[in-house]
Amino acid sequence: MGIHQWLSGQADYSEVSSMYFRDFLKNKYRNIKSLNESYASSYKGFDDIPLPAGKIGSRTEIVRWNDCHAYHRDYYNRYLSHLCREIRKYDIDLTLYHNVPGWVFGRALEFPVCISTYTDLPENMILGVDHIPERVSFTNIHDDYIINQMVEALQRRQYPVFGAELQAGTREHNVRTFHNEMRLFYKACFAHGLKGMNYYMFCQGENPAGRGAYSHLFYWENCLDIEAAESPLYRDCRYLGDWLKENGRALVESSIKAEIGVVFYPEYYSTEFAYPLFGGEKRLHASDAGLFYDMKYARERFYFETLLKILKILNIPFEIVIPDRSEPADLLKYKKLWVFSLDSMSETTQKRVLEYINGGGNAVIFPLMPYLGKNLESCTVLMDALGITQKAAKNYKIPRIDVSGLSGINVEGSIVELASGNDHRKIAFLTETDRCCGLEVKSGSGKASVLGAFFGYQTSEHIDVIKKFCEYGENSVKVHSSDSDLITVLRENGREKILFLLNYSPLDVLSHIKIVSDAEEYDMGIVGVKAHSGIMCPIEKDIKNGVKLRLASSEIIAVNKEEAGIKICFSAEGNPNPVLEILLPDSYKAVCSVKSETSEKGGLTKIKITEPVELFNIRIMRGG
């Protein structure tokens, strides 16, 4: 089902849609007087109201268009519900899913717009997602994880995330893809929470004569061409299939243990008519409506490309949450809650954030305190509770602030001066003056750090600010890597763990890796990760017959029972000297198929491979 209004920036102006729109308004406002008050209009009845058109030049016009956005979401929900009812009439009880698009030129900055279209969904429907990075690099290192998290939050973490359209090649021949990049990306998909994958296009297509928008061929560099010839990507996908046969259950049952929560407010993305993607002029200019921030600029620059990206770079595990879809107790599991807040935020969401703070939570609110509600009515729940007043800072020479001991941090957009009558301390100032733009305010048994300015990630100091506000000290870090460019993800299921080491750079990496988890330390030594590659390392994996693999800096791809014992098959995945630690029952020994150094201590056998290999085996058999 195409989201045409997202692609074109045009509402459905058909006669039927206009009728549904008026019905939607009747259900929302109940009487024409209430609507006229919101619209600053003088309509005599609902039948006189057209779908909005033209530019958005005032707050009342924003309200009109917000209703248009909300209506189309209701429209989609009604249509999906109708399809589900029709399907169920035929006694079809299979799980139903709907695929959500959103990647544009290898980036997922627009994906949340499409996700926001499904804030209402038929019961028991699963959202599938596209993952089409085109080229996997440092630029989009965080995109797929953010999308997965947003979908999980939208579905209250009740359903698995399914990559229904997972890139396997390229639909534009001028965009080259390389099989090693795709292999890295698929491993990142495992690390970032996908529980189902569907390669698209797995096989190259050929259009009938005279058909096809651009060519008789469709897709290139995928797993199979039109003659069914196998590409290197086919072999990579087959390898990952073998890995899943051995490790799939542990992966599916695993999760990332996060102490940091980040709020996702879908209304900041309900904007497809305000900011058309293709073929349309931007309708909304924040200054015309007297708003501090342009929603699209702020959400991309401050939220997606700065906060979320830096958390990923720092290897700080985080979860995205929608407060309206979370119970207060669910939010309080986070030691820190980042709240990206613009001019407006619904009363419900403001109250839920306040409940988190008063219940003992620690929130960071930026770059503005919300002072308007969902319909742009006055709504100052958070401001009132924290005793905060704010005003636009004026007459400063350079947009820099001093924040939490860090000096001269360049910021973008509006700077807001803050004051509070509650118990507080000042934490940020305009660099050249003593004017306050940051407060830490106590409320209930918790506190909120409020920043009236923010930045787009450009300098290393921006990373320092995020790290400082996370208060993510050494005791919170589970995975220690001596190379800061290596992305690490630890997934756990209560029994075993999988450590993902992902190298998005074009250079090989050597990094000393240590894990501290559940009061246990795992030292993997120096691990080599090839350029544009990744390693999925098993930790505490039960093998068979009392044999446990404590750790391995290589990938386990099969466990086979043999007459003499057990054969464990490994792939080094480019690591020149893999290390393994195996716990063996009494009277058993481990024998390696390649050159190695072996030591034993207290039932623990440590094996270090001493020659570069692609594949190797460990045989477990009785000693003697």
MOGI-V213106 format. One record per helix or strand of 3 or more residues. SS is the DSSP state (a for helix, b for strand). FROM is the first residue (numbers start at 0). TO is the last residue. If there is no record, write none. Layout:
ss={SS/SS}
from={FROM/FROM}
to={TO/TO}
//
This chain:
ss={a/a/a/a/a/b/a/b/a/b/a/b/a/b/a/a/a/b/a/a/b/a/b/a/b/b/b/b/b/b/b/a/a/b/b/b/b/b/b/b/b/b/b/b/b/b/b}
from={3/14/31/45/58/95/110/124/142/160/178/193/231/259/265/285/294/317/322/327/335/346/361/380/387/399/405/415/423/435/445/459/473/478/486/496/508/519/532/547/554/564/578/587/595/603/614}
to={7/28/38/47/87/99/115/130/153/166/190/199/251/262/268/288/312/320/324/330/340/357/366/385/391/402/409/419/429/442/450/469/475/480/491/502/516/528/541/551/561/570/582/591/600/608/621}
//
